[in-house]
Structures are given as C-alpha cells and as structure tokens.
C-alpha cells in the first residue's frame, strides 16, 4: 500500500519506522529539517510530490493544532479513493470535517507517546479505533495495532472524547498542581523524583495539545472531582482525624486495585 504520513515529528517518525518495511511509505513535512533523520521512505516537501505519489492512505501525524490545516493543504492532491486517517488525541471538530470532506476516513488514537512509552514493548499500551470510520480503514489499523501488541478498543467519537477527558485531564491537572507548588529539593526522595520526571514529561508536550485536552467540554467535571477530593483530604488533615484518614486511605486503595 502507498502510505503518506503528514508530519515528521515523534509519532510521524514512529509510524514511518513501523510501516516503511512493509509498505511504500512517504513522509511530508513543510520543514525539511525534520526530515533529516527519516529513513527508508520518500521524503516530501512539496504538494507536487504528493500528487505524483498517489497515496492510498494518508496518516495525519501533525500536531493537534495543525491537524485540520494539514488535511486541507494536501486534499487537492489526493486521488478520490484515498482513505484519510488521523491519530489525534483530541478529536474536536474532526467528525464534522470528515463527514463533509468527500473522502473515506478512519480515526484512531494510540493511547501512548514517545515521552513515557517503551516503543519496543507496547503490550501494556492501548489504542482506540473510532467506530464511525471506513471498514477497510479500521481493518488496516486493527491489523497494525495487533501486530504491535496493543490492546484495542472501539469507541464512538463521543465515547473517545469522554475517555480522554478522564484518562488525560486528571493526570495532567494533578501534574500541573504538583509543578505549581513544587520547591527545589537538594536531596529529593524517590517519590518526589518520580513525580518530577512525570511533570517534566507532561510539560514537554505541545502547549496547544495540553490546552485542547483541558478545554474538552467534559474536563471541568473531572477537575471538579479533584477539587472535591482535595477539600475532603484537607479537612481530614486539618482535624488530624486518624479514623477518617484510615477510611480515606482504604477508599483510595480500593480504587486502584
């Protein structure tokens, strides 16, 4: 299959590495410097090159801020039977755009990233395939994700956004709070160092991605839940209530079993 990958960033490079040995693969990026370390594929910087390549599948790996813009840019160069796809962690506006674009499409979300995941061992990681997509497109990504050992789930666009609001906004907000109150430590303990590593990884993500995840309409309810728990915990600590603390610890240990 002729596959065009939009964007030579972390995930674009990852998909290129995975696909280029079994498929005729090309990577397009407007910044030629990002293509310097992309191998075993065609490296494109112009739309004419895409037109000549005639991709059968486009994987949009551009950052969330430019997902729709990247699609719009290459759309006039694509053959009518090309399948469009994205791997965006934020699907805001994508369903409506797909439904009017005139192309078959499939949307997925690998629930991992190069920041924390071991890309050589993904058996503990998950991927979501959006159920509204094209059957052939979904089959392609299901085969691909199975070959990587990922655990695959099929959600609607709405179910995906709800899952992201829970699974990303809670750790992100918790990390922000940790970073906001953090003071430099000359001799940090193990737990502190682990939290610090997570904070640095999260805050290394694209600002727009963090913003869009937190601006998900379902995120405020999750953040409100954090505030409620902090108020309860602060009350227990202020009263030095050992019985209440024991009950609270039992409650939260049960949740993570």
LUMDOBA-958455 format. One record per residue: z, x, y of N, C-alpha, C, CB in turn. Coordinates in steps of 0.05 Angstrom, whole numbers. Each point is the difference from the previous one (the first is absolute). Glycine has a CB too. Example, Ala and Ser with C-alpha at 12.3 -4.5 7.8 and 13.67 -1.06 7.14 Angstrom:
2
156_264_-114_0_-18_24_0_18_24_25_-38_-23
-39_31_44_1_16_24_14_-15_22_-43_24_-13
% end
This chain:
257
0_17_-24_0_-17_24_0_18_25_24_-37_-25
-38_29_45_0_14_26_22_-12_17_-50_9_-3
70_8_9_24_-9_14_2_15_27_23_-10_-44
-20_-5_65_5_12_27_29_-4_7_-48_-9_14
61_30_-6_28_-1_9_1_5_30_17_16_-45
-5_-35_59_2_3_29_27_13_7_-30_-41_7
29_64_5_24_14_8_8_23_-19_15_-42_21
-12_66_-10_7_23_-16_29_8_3_-48_16_4
65_-36_0_29_6_3_13_3_-28_1_-26_43
25_22_-44_14_5_-25_-9_-18_-23_39_13_27
-41_-39_-22_-9_-18_-21_-29_1_-5_37_-30_12
-53_35_8_-29_4_-4_-5_24_-18_-9_-21_45
23_43_-40_-2_23_-16_9_-5_-29_7_28_40
14_-43_-43_10_-7_-26_-20_-16_-16_46_0_18
-58_-20_-6_-20_-16_-14_-25_16_-6_18_-41_22
-25_59_-5_-23_18_-5_5_17_-25_-11_1_49
35_11_-50_7_16_-23_-1_-16_-26_29_29_30
-19_-53_-29_1_-17_-24_-27_-9_-9_45_-15_14
-63_8_5_-25_-13_-7_-24_19_-2_18_-39_23
-17_62_-11_-24_16_3_-11_12_-26_16_10_45
1_-8_-65_-10_11_-25_-13_-20_-19_36_33_4
-33_-59_3_-13_-21_-16_-21_-16_15_43_-2_-26
-43_5_52_-18_-16_17_-13_18_21_28_-41_-8
-51_32_17_-13_13_23_14_-8_25_-45_2_-24
59_17_36_19_-7_21_-7_14_26_36_-6_-34
-32_-9_56_-4_11_27_24_-8_17_-51_-3_-5
58_21_23_21_-5_19_-11_1_28_35_20_-32
-28_-40_48_-9_-1_28_24_1_19_-40_-27_-14
38_45_33_21_2_21_-14_9_26_36_11_-35
-27_-23_56_-11_7_26_9_27_10_-2_-48_11
23_59_-23_10_26_7_-8_20_-22_39_-20_25
-59_36_-21_-10_18_-21_21_20_-9_-45_-5_18
65_11_-1_21_19_-8_16_-10_-24_3_15_47
-1_-42_-50_16_-11_-22_-15_2_-27_21_-31_33
-47_37_-32_-16_2_-24_0_28_-11_-28_-37_17
41_56_-4_-2_28_-8_11_5_-28_4_13_47
16_-28_-55_13_4_-25_-5_-22_-20_35_25_23
-57_-39_-19_-9_-21_-19_-22_12_-17_11_-38_33
-7_36_-59_-19_13_-19_-12_-19_-20_26_42_6
-46_-33_-20_-13_-15_-22_-11_-27_9_31_24_-31
-40_-26_55_-11_-25_10_-18_6_24_40_-26_-16
-55_6_25_-15_2_25_19_-3_23_-42_-18_-22
37_32_44_17_-1_23_-17_-10_24_31_37_-17
-26_-61_26_-17_-12_21_15_-3_26_-24_-25_-36
8_29_57_11_-4_27_-18_-19_17_21_45_-2
-43_-54_-10_-19_-18_15_-5_-25_-16_-21_40_22
13_-61_-8_-6_-26_-13_-26_2_-15_25_-24_36
-44_40_-27_-25_3_-14_4_11_-28_-23_8_43
42_9_-47_6_11_-26_11_-22_-19_10_45_21
6_-63_-10_10_-22_-15_-23_-19_-8_44_3_23
-62_-8_-5_-22_-17_-5_-17_11_-23_-1_-15_48
-4_41_-48_-16_12_-21_15_0_-27_-22_29_35
48_-27_-34_16_1_-25_1_-27_-14_28_35_21
-30_-57_-7_0_-27_-11_23_-5_-19_-50_0_4
75_1_6_23_-3_-17_1_-28_-14_25_33_29
-14_-33_-53_5_-25_-14_28_-10_5_-33_14_-35
51_4_43_28_-7_6_9_17_23_9_-13_-48
4_0_67_13_14_23_30_-2_-3_-40_-9_30
54_31_-29_30_0_0_9_9_27_2_10_-50
9_-28_65_9_5_27_28_12_0_-29_-38_18
30_65_-14_26_14_0_7_9_28_-9_15_-47
-3_-27_67_7_7_28_29_-10_5_-49_-3_15
62_15_5_27_-9_6_-1_-29_9_13_47_14
11_-60_-17_1_-29_5_-11_-8_27_40_-1_-29
-36_17_49_-9_-6_27_-30_-3_2_39_24_18
-53_-9_-36_-30_1_2_-14_-13_-24_6_42_26
9_-57_-43_-12_-11_-24_-24_-18_7_45_2_-22
-41_-22_40_-22_-18_7_-21_14_15_32_-38_0
-25_56_18_-19_15_16_-19_16_-18_33_2_38
-21_10_-59_-16_16_-19_-20_-17_-15_38_32_-4
-29_-55_-4_-18_-19_-14_-23_-8_19_38_-17_-28
-31_9_52_-21_-8_19_-20_21_6_33_-30_20
-24_55_-20_-18_22_6_-21_4_-21_37_21_25
-29_-23_-51_-19_6_-21_-14_-24_-11_29_38_-12
-21_-62_19_-11_-24_-11_-31_-2_2_43_-22_11
-55_29_12_-29_-2_2_-15_19_-18_7_-14_47
6_34_-58_-14_20_-17_1_-7_-29_12_34_34
3_-55_-42_6_-5_-28_-21_-19_-12_48_8_9
-55_-4_-35_-17_-19_-14_15_-26_-4_-25_37_-23
11_-59_20_12_-27_-1_18_-3_-25_-39_-18_25
34_33_-46_15_-4_-25_24_19_-1_-42_-15_-23
48_29_44_23_19_1_26_-16_0_-28_35_24
48_-25_-38_26_-12_0_18_15_19_-5_-16_-48
18_2_66_19_12_19_28_0_-12_-28_-14_39
44_35_-33_27_0_-10_18_15_20_-15_-3_-48
41_-3_48_19_14_16_25_6_-17_-18_-22_43
34_41_-34_25_6_-13_23_-2_20_-24_31_-33
20_-47_53_19_-1_23_27_-12_-9_-38_-4_31
59_16_-21_27_-11_-5_6_-24_17_15_45_-14
-30_-49_35_3_-23_18_-27_-15_-1_34_23_30
-33_-48_-38_-24_-16_-4_-6_-19_23_7_4_-49
8_-2_71_-3_-18_23_-29_-1_9_47_10_14
-59_-34_-14_-27_-4_10_-22_6_-20_18_10_44
-11_3_-66_-21_8_-19_-12_-24_-15_23_44_-5
-7_-63_-4_-12_-22_-15_-20_-15_17_43_-4_-26
-36_-3_51_-19_-14_17_-25_16_5_39_-23_22
-36_49_-18_-23_17_4_-18_1_-24_27_28_32
-16_-24_-55_-15_0_-25_-17_-25_-4_35_30_-20
-22_-53_26_-13_-26_-6_-23_-5_18_44_-17_-15
-47_31_37_-22_-4_18_-20_23_0_29_-28_28
-23_49_-43_-17_24_2_-26_-2_-15_42_26_6
-44_-44_-26_-24_-3_-15_-3_18_-24_-20_-13_41
41_29_-47_-1_18_-23_22_-8_-21_-18_37_30
13_-30_-54_21_-2_-20_22_20_7_-33_-15_-36
58_9_28_21_17_7_23_0_-21_-11_-8_49
27_29_-48_25_1_-16_20_16_17_-25_-2_-45
49_-8_45_22_13_15_22_8_-19_-12_-27_42
21_52_-39_22_9_-17_20_16_17_-31_2_-41
54_4_29_20_16_14_15_17_-20_5_-36_35
-13_62_-36_16_18_-16_28_3_13_-42_25_-16
63_-33_2_26_0_13_14_27_-2_4_-48_-12
-19_69_20_11_27_0_-17_15_21_16_-2_-49
-6_25_56_-14_17_19_6_29_-6_1_-36_35
-17_54_-25_4_28_-4_27_11_10_-49_5_2
62_-19_16_25_10_11_22_3_-21_-12_-22_43
15_2_-60_21_1_-20_-9_0_-29_27_-23_34
-50_11_-40_-9_-3_-27_-9_26_-12_-12_-47_10
17_50_-36_-12_22_-15_-27_-10_-10_45_19_-14
-67_-10_27_-26_-10_-6_-11_8_-27_-9_1_49
23_18_-62_-8_8_-27_15_-16_-21_-9_46_17
28_-63_-8_15_-16_-19_7_-26_13_19_41_-23
-36_-61_19_2_-25_15_10_-23_-17_-36_16_29
46_-10_-53_8_-22_-19_23_-17_10_-16_29_-37
31_-19_57_22_-15_11_-8_-14_26_32_31_-21
-57_-28_29_-10_-12_25_-15_-26_-5_-2_46_20
-1_-62_1_-13_-26_-2_-24_-3_17_44_-19_-10
-61_0_3_-24_-6_17_-3_-31_-1_-22_45_-10
13_-55_33_-5_-29_3_-30_-4_3_45_-8_21
-56_-11_-36_-27_-9_4_0_-28_10_-16_30_-37
2_-35_59_0_-27_13_-17_-19_-16_8_21_45
2_-44_-52_-13_-18_-19_-25_-13_12_44_-9_-21
-46_7_48_-23_-13_12_-26_16_-2_32_-22_31
-31_47_-40_-23_17_1_-21_-6_-21_29_34_18
-52_-20_-16_-22_-2_-19_8_9_-28_-32_8_39
22_-22_-59_8_6_-27_-7_28_-9_-6_-49_-11
-19_57_17_-8_27_-8_16_22_15_-46_-18_-10
51_13_35_16_19_15_28_2_-10_-27_-11_40
39_-12_-47_27_1_-11_1_15_-27_10_-43_23
-31_38_-39_-2_14_-26_-2_30_3_-22_-40_-19
7_49_39_-3_29_5_28_12_6_-47_-7_17
61_-5_2_26_11_8_21_-2_-22_-12_-10_48
10_-12_-63_19_-2_-23_-4_22_-20_1_-50_6
-26_56_-12_-6_23_-18_10_26_12_-40_-25_-19
34_29_45_8_25_13_30_3_0_-41_-3_28
56_-17_-20_29_2_2_13_2_-28_-2_-26_42
-10_13_-62_10_4_-27_-4_28_-10_-10_-48_-10
-13_61_17_-5_27_-8_20_20_13_-48_-12_-5
60_4_28_20_17_13_28_-6_-10_-30_1_40
33_-21_-57_26_-7_-11_17_-17_18_-2_42_-24
-11_-54_45_15_-17_19_7_-27_-13_-23_23_38
45_-34_-28_7_-28_-7_-14_-18_19_45_14_-19
-61_-33_9_-18_-16_16_11_-29_3_-39_29_-15
38_-39_39_8_-27_6_-22_-14_16_49_13_-1
-54_-38_-4_-20_-15_15_14_-21_17_-34_7_-36
30_-4_63_12_-18_19_-21_-12_18_43_26_-1
-37_-48_13_-18_-10_22_6_16_25_0_-47_-20
-17_44_40_5_13_26_28_-6_10_-50_-1_10
57_-25_-11_26_-8_11_23_12_-16_-20_-43_15
17_43_-42_21_12_-17_3_30_5_-9_-36_-34
-14_49_39_1_28_6_15_5_26_-44_6_-24
38_-21_45_14_5_25_30_-5_-2_-42_-13_24
50_-7_-40_28_-5_-4_13_23_-15_-9_-49_-1
-5_60_-19_11_23_-15_3_24_17_-21_-18_-41
1_23_58_1_24_18_23_-3_20_-49_6_-5
53_-31_15_21_-4_19_27_7_-12_-27_-37_22
31_32_-48_25_6_-13_1_29_-8_3_-47_-17
-23_57_2_1_26_-12_-3_23_19_-17_-21_-41
4_17_64_-4_21_20_18_-3_24_-46_4_-16
49_-28_27_15_-3_25_29_6_-4_-33_-34_15
45_27_-37_29_5_-4_5_30_-1_4_-43_-25
-18_59_7_6_29_1_-8_13_26_-7_1_-48
-15_-11_61_-8_12_25_22_-4_22_-49_-8_-12
58_-17_15_21_-6_20_25_15_-6_-20_-45_7
28_46_-33_24_15_-7_-2_29_7_8_-32_-37
-32_43_33_-5_28_7_1_4_30_-28_5_-40
17_-24_55_1_2_30_29_1_10_-44_-24_3
60_7_-15_28_-2_8_14_27_-6_1_-50_-8
-6_61_-16_12_25_-7_-8_22_20_-1_-13_-49
-25_14_55_-10_20_19_11_-4_28_-42_4_-28
46_-29_36_9_-5_27_29_9_4_-31_-39_1
48_38_-21_28_7_3_6_28_-10_12_-49_-4
-32_62_-7_4_27_-13_8_21_21_-33_-13_-35
52_30_26_7_24_16_-6_24_-17_36_-25_25
-45_47_-13_-6_24_-16_24_10_-15_-34_13_34
30_-4_-59_22_9_-17_-5_29_-7_7_-46_-18
14_63_23_-3_28_-8_2_3_-31_20_13_44
-4_-30_-56_4_2_-29_-3_-27_-13_31_40_6
-55_-51_-6_-4_-27_-10_4_-2_-30_-33_-8_36
44_-15_-45_4_-5_-28_-26_-9_-13_47_-13_9
-47_10_-36_-24_-7_-15_-11_-27_9_17_27_-38
1_-47_41_-10_-27_7_-13_1_28_37_-21_-28
-25_35_46_-11_2_27_-28_13_-1_47_3_20
-49_18_-35_-26_14_-1_-22_-17_-13_25_43_-4
-17_-60_-15_-20_-17_-12_-9_-22_19_21_8_-45
-1_-19_60_-8_-19_20_-17_12_22_42_-25_-9
-36_50_16_-15_14_20_-29_4_-9_42_22_16
-46_-15_-41_-27_4_-11_-16_-26_1_18_37_-30
-5_-59_23_-13_-26_1_-7_-7_29_25_-15_-41
-7_20_60_-5_-7_28_-23_16_11_48_-10_6
-49_36_-13_-22_17_9_-27_-10_-11_31_39_4
-31_-47_-30_-24_-10_-12_-10_-26_12_14_22_-42
4_-41_47_-7_-25_11_-10_4_29_34_-24_-29
-20_40_45_-8_4_28_-24_17_3_47_-6_12
-57_18_-34_-25_14_0_-24_-18_-3_24_40_-18
-19_-65_12_-21_-19_-3_-12_-7_27_22_-19_-41
-46_8_41_-14_-8_24_16_-21_15_-44_10_-22
47_-6_49_15_-19_16_-10_-28_-2_10_37_31
-36_-40_-32_-12_-27_0_7_-14_-27_-37_15_31
36_1_-53_7_-12_-26_29_-10_0_-32_31_-22
50_-15_32_29_-8_2_2_-25_17_15_47_-6
-29_-48_28_1_-23_18_-10_-25_-14_-6_30_39
-17_-28_-52_-12_-24_-12_17_-11_-23_-45_17_13
58_1_-28_18_-8_-22_23_-15_12_-14_39_-29
26_-29_50_23_-13_12_-7_-24_16_22_44_2
-47_-46_7_-9_-24_15_-11_-22_-19_-11_30_39
12_-25_-65_-6_-21_-19_17_-25_6_-13_35_-36
1_-59_37_16_-23_7_24_-5_-18_-42_-19_18
41_30_-42_22_-4_-19_22_21_3_-32_-21_-31
28_41_47_19_22_3_26_-8_14_-38_31_0
37_-47_22_26_-6_14_21_-11_-18_-27_-8_40
20_-9_-60_20_-12_-18_13_22_-17_-26_-43_-1
10_63_-7_11_22_-15_20_17_17_-42_1_-29
34_4_54_17_15_18_26_-15_6_-41_22_20
39_-48_-17_23_-17_4_20_2_-23_-28_-31_28
17_33_-52_17_4_-24_15_26_2_-32_-27_-27
20_48_36_13_26_4_23_-3_20_-43_25_-11
38_-38_33_20_-4_21_24_-16_-11_-35_2_35
30_-22_-51_21_-16_-12_18_17_-18_-29_-41_2
16_58_-19_16_17_-18_16_20_16_-35_-7_-36
23_19_57_15_20_16_24_-13_13_-43_25_8
40_-50_2_23_-13_12_22_-5_-20_-31_-22_32
23_14_-56_21_-4_-21_14_26_-7_-27_-39_-18
11_60_15_12_26_-8_18_10_23_-41_10_-29
32_-12_54_16_9_22_26_-15_2_-41_11_25
41_-37_-31_24_-16_0_20_10_-21_-26_-40_16
16_46_-40_17_10_-22_12_27_7_-28_-24_-33
12_42_45_9_26_8_21_-2_22_-44_20_-13
39_-37_32_19_-3_23_27_-10_-10_-39_-9_31
39_-9_-51_25_-12_-10_13_18_-21_-18_-46_10
3_67_-19_9_17_-22_9_-17_-24_14_35_33
-32_-55_-40_6_-19_-21_-10_11_-26_-3_-38_32
21_50_-48_-8_13_-25_-11_-20_-21_35_35_9
-23_-58_-9_-10_-21_-19_-28_-9_6_47_-15_-7
-51_10_33_-27_-8_9_-20_22_-5_21_-30_34
-13_55_-30_-19_23_-4_-7_2_-29_20_24_39
-1_-28_-57_-6_1_-29_-19_-21_-7_45_19_-9
-41_-43_19_-19_-23_-6_-28_6_11_39_-32_1
-39_44_23_-26_6_13_-15_21_-17_19_-11_46
-5_31_-55_-13_21_-16_-10_-11_-27_30_34_22
-14_-52_-33_-9_-13_-25_-26_-16_5_48_-2_-17
-49_-12_39_-23_-16_7_-25_17_2_30_-33_24
-28_55_-9_-24_16_5_-8_16_-25_12_2_49
8_6_-65_-7_14_-25_-16_-18_-19_41_29_5
-33_-54_-5_-14_-20_-17_-29_-3_9_44_-24_-8
-48_25_34_-28_-3_10_-19_22_-8_20_-25_38
-10_49_-42_-17_22_-6_-2_7_-30_11_17_45
2_-33_-62_-1_5_-28_-28_-6_-11_49_-12_-4
% end
